[in-house]
């Protein structure tokens, strides 16, 4: 889905703002995903309940993974394609709570994500990130 990657790249440089989802103004990783999908689908920004920076960690509940599984199409982790939604555990044993969009595949894979201190950026899908990857999803066709 080249359109998703193109739209996500337009968000690069957007500052990190917890719970926000506005290109150029601020977003977090979930806000980036919500904003990109709203732009690509031509629909309103999907609303989510308020969440704290440590959301779902104390309960150990896979809130983000469950929501992704309900709205996206689960696929094998190794079946990487541009435009895939990728889900990460930031610490071993923690809940999955970081999300990004696969941009490039092949010899130099990259993904686009937003994280504190960096805002929206395109990062190498390096070995440390690959070790944290726990799920991959395709985005439904919006046409």
Buried (B, 14 or more C-beta within 10 A) or exposed (E): BEBBBBBBBBBBEBEBBEBBBEBEEBBBBBBBBBBBBBBBBEEEEBEBEEBEEEBBBEEEEBBBBEBBBEEBBEBEBEEBEBBBBBBBBEEEEBBBBBBBBBBBBEEEBBBBBBBEEEBBBBBEBEEEBEEBBBBBBBBEEEE
